[in-house]
Amino acid sequence: MHRLWDLGVSKRLLAGIAVVLLAPVALWLGFRTYSPEYARDFEECVELVQASASDEEARPLMTSCNARFAGRRKAGGGYTYYDFMQDRNFDIAGPNPTPEERKEIDRAYIGYLDVQRQETISADLAKRQNEQLWADMERARQPVGPPMVLTPTNSPSATATAAAKREKPKTPHCADDSLSCSWSKITNAVKNAFASSSRSKP
């Protein structure tokens, strides 16, 4: 070994050779202990958990993968995000929605709630109309009773009827030189005379 030093091989060269020889071993060990925390997306995280963890360790690690990555890889490339509140998928650029994509998902949810509210109001209105229709049909089916007879509760008294007959009839307005008008005046005067004489007798 002393001779090796004499040949001019330096310590650096030996260190370089050692690194080159140990590099594949280090890489192999590194891949075996590759942690799911370094995964790029949900699918890669799941693969790493399944490859490196036992069944007991896998459950919490899978939950961690699910919490870290909201999107799922699509077959043709890109990612999709499933919003369970709307029961709908949204295309997103990466494994998690960007702030702008999150705003778009929220806007879609507001529209979804508005549609749900309108459908609820329409269903409630239709239910009320249906109930009213059934009530009207039930009323129409009920038997009709005997006809109603309306009798006056206050009949005119005999004295009021007699007083109405005794009132002076109004003479029509006519010209003085007309024969029919003169005859009408004479007839009324005679009637009034008889009526006043009968009133004065006891």
C-alpha positions as CSV (number, residue, x, y, z in Angstrom):
1,M,0.0,0.0,0.0
2,H,2.9,2.2,0.7
3,R,4.0,1.6,-2.8
4,L,0.7,2.8,-4.1
5,W,1.3,6.1,-2.5
6,D,4.6,6.2,-4.1
7,L,3.1,5.7,-7.5
8,G,1.4,9.1,-7.1
9,V,-2.1,8.0,-6.4
10,S,-3.6,10.6,-4.1
11,K,-6.2,10.3,-1.4
12,R,-8.7,12.1,-3.5
13,L,-8.6,9.5,-6.2
14,L,-9.3,6.8,-3.7
15,A,-12.2,8.8,-2.3
16,G,-13.6,9.3,-5.8
17,I,-13.4,5.6,-6.6
18,A,-15.1,4.8,-3.3
19,V,-18.0,7.2,-4.1
20,V,-18.4,5.7,-7.5
21,L,-18.6,2.2,-6.1
22,L,-20.9,3.1,-3.3
23,A,-23.3,5.3,-5.3
24,P,-25.3,2.4,-6.8
25,V,-25.7,0.9,-3.3
26,A,-26.9,4.3,-1.9
27,L,-29.3,4.8,-4.7
28,W,-30.7,1.3,-4.3
29,L,-31.2,1.9,-0.6
30,G,-32.7,5.3,-1.2
31,F,-35.4,3.9,-3.5
32,R,-36.2,1.2,-1.1
33,T,-36.8,3.8,1.7
34,Y,-38.4,6.4,-0.6
35,S,-41.1,8.1,1.4
36,P,-44.7,9.0,0.3
37,E,-44.0,12.5,1.4
38,Y,-41.9,13.0,-1.7
39,A,-44.7,11.8,-4.1
40,R,-45.8,14.2,-6.9
41,D,-49.4,13.2,-7.0
42,F,-52.0,10.9,-5.3
43,E,-51.3,7.9,-7.5
44,E,-47.6,8.0,-6.9
45,C,-48.1,8.4,-3.2
46,V,-50.4,5.3,-3.2
47,E,-47.8,3.3,-5.1
48,L,-45.1,4.2,-2.7
49,V,-47.3,3.3,0.3
50,Q,-48.2,0.0,-1.1
51,A,-44.6,-0.8,-2.0
52,S,-43.0,0.2,1.3
53,A,-45.6,-0.1,4.1
54,S,-47.2,-3.0,5.9
55,D,-51.0,-3.2,6.0
56,E,-51.1,-1.6,9.4
57,E,-48.9,1.3,8.4
58,A,-50.7,1.7,5.0
59,R,-54.0,3.0,6.3
60,P,-52.8,6.2,7.9
61,L,-50.4,6.7,5.0
62,M,-53.2,6.4,2.5
63,T,-55.3,8.9,4.5
64,S,-52.3,11.2,4.3
65,C,-52.0,10.8,0.5
66,N,-55.7,11.5,0.2
67,A,-55.4,14.7,2.3
68,R,-52.4,16.0,0.5
69,F,-53.7,15.5,-3.1
70,A,-57.2,16.5,-4.0
71,G,-56.9,15.7,-7.7
72,R,-56.7,12.4,-9.4
73,R,-54.7,11.6,-12.5
74,K,-56.7,11.2,-15.7
75,A,-55.9,8.5,-18.2
76,G,-55.2,10.9,-21.1
77,G,-53.1,13.3,-18.9
78,G,-54.0,16.1,-16.6
79,Y,-56.0,15.8,-13.4
80,T,-59.6,15.9,-12.3
81,Y,-61.1,17.0,-9.0
82,Y,-64.3,15.5,-7.6
83,D,-66.5,17.8,-5.6
84,F,-68.8,15.6,-3.5
85,M,-71.0,18.6,-2.6
86,Q,-72.1,19.0,-6.2
87,D,-71.4,15.3,-7.2
88,R,-69.4,16.6,-10.1
89,N,-65.8,16.4,-11.5
90,F,-63.7,19.4,-12.5
91,D,-60.6,19.4,-14.7
92,I,-57.6,20.9,-13.0
93,A,-54.0,21.6,-14.1
94,G,-52.1,19.8,-11.3
95,P,-52.6,17.3,-8.4
96,N,-54.3,20.1,-6.4
97,P,-56.6,22.9,-7.6
98,T,-55.0,26.3,-8.0
99,P,-56.6,29.3,-6.2
100,E,-58.3,30.3,-9.5
101,E,-59.6,26.8,-10.0
102,R,-60.8,26.8,-6.4
103,K,-62.8,30.0,-7.1
104,E,-64.3,28.5,-10.2
105,I,-65.4,25.4,-8.2
106,D,-66.9,27.7,-5.6
107,R,-68.8,29.7,-8.2
108,A,-70.1,26.5,-9.7
109,Y,-71.3,25.5,-6.2
110,I,-73.1,28.7,-5.6
111,G,-74.9,28.1,-9.0
112,Y,-75.7,24.6,-7.9
113,L,-77.2,25.8,-4.6
114,D,-79.4,28.3,-6.5
115,V,-80.7,25.6,-8.8
116,Q,-81.4,23.4,-5.8
117,R,-83.3,26.2,-4.1
118,Q,-85.4,26.8,-7.2
119,E,-86.2,23.1,-7.5
120,T,-87.2,23.0,-3.9
121,I,-89.5,26.0,-4.3
122,S,-91.0,24.5,-7.5
123,A,-91.6,21.2,-5.8
124,D,-93.3,22.9,-2.8
125,L,-95.5,24.9,-5.1
126,A,-96.5,21.9,-7.2
127,K,-97.3,20.0,-3.9
128,R,-99.5,22.8,-2.7
129,Q,-101.3,23.0,-6.1
130,N,-101.8,19.2,-6.0
131,E,-103.3,19.3,-2.5
132,Q,-105.6,22.2,-3.6
133,L,-106.8,20.2,-6.6
134,W,-107.5,17.1,-4.4
135,A,-109.4,19.3,-2.0
136,D,-111.5,20.8,-4.8
137,M,-112.3,17.3,-6.2
138,E,-113.4,16.2,-2.7
139,R,-115.7,19.1,-2.4
140,A,-117.2,18.4,-5.8
141,R,-117.9,14.8,-4.9
142,Q,-119.9,15.7,-1.8
143,P,-123.7,15.4,-2.3
144,V,-125.7,18.5,-2.8
145,G,-128.3,19.1,-0.1
146,P,-131.9,20.3,-0.6
147,P,-132.4,23.7,-2.1
148,M,-132.2,26.6,0.3
149,V,-135.4,28.6,0.8
150,L,-134.9,32.2,1.6
151,T,-137.6,33.8,3.7
152,P,-137.6,37.5,4.7
153,T,-137.2,38.0,8.4
154,N,-138.9,41.4,8.4
155,S,-142.1,41.5,6.4
156,P,-143.6,44.9,5.7
157,S,-146.4,45.7,8.2
158,A,-150.0,46.2,7.1
159,T,-150.0,49.8,8.3
160,A,-146.9,50.7,6.1
161,T,-148.7,49.1,3.1
162,A,-151.8,51.1,3.7
163,A,-149.9,54.3,4.2
164,A,-148.2,53.7,0.9
165,K,-151.6,53.3,-0.8
166,R,-152.9,56.5,0.7
167,E,-150.1,58.7,-0.5
168,K,-150.9,61.3,-3.0
169,P,-150.2,60.2,-6.5
170,K,-148.0,62.7,-8.3
171,T,-149.5,64.5,-11.1
172,P,-147.6,64.5,-14.3
173,H,-146.4,67.9,-15.4
174,C,-148.3,68.9,-18.5
175,A,-149.5,71.9,-20.3
176,D,-152.6,73.7,-18.8
177,D,-154.6,73.8,-22.1
178,S,-154.4,70.0,-22.6
179,L,-157.6,68.1,-22.1
180,S,-155.9,64.9,-20.8
181,C,-153.9,67.0,-18.3
182,S,-157.0,68.8,-17.0
183,W,-158.8,65.5,-16.7
184,S,-156.0,64.0,-14.7
185,K,-156.0,67.0,-12.3
186,I,-159.7,66.7,-11.7
187,T,-159.4,63.0,-11.0
188,N,-156.6,63.6,-8.5
189,A,-158.5,66.3,-6.7
190,V,-161.5,64.1,-6.3
191,K,-159.4,61.2,-4.9
192,N,-157.7,63.5,-2.5
193,A,-161.0,64.8,-1.3
194,F,-162.3,61.4,-0.6
195,A,-159.1,60.3,1.1
196,S,-159.0,63.3,3.4
197,S,-162.6,62.8,4.4
198,S,-162.1,59.2,5.3
199,R,-159.0,60.1,7.4
200,S,-160.9,62.7,9.4
201,K,-163.7,60.2,10.3
202,P,-163.0,58.1,13.5
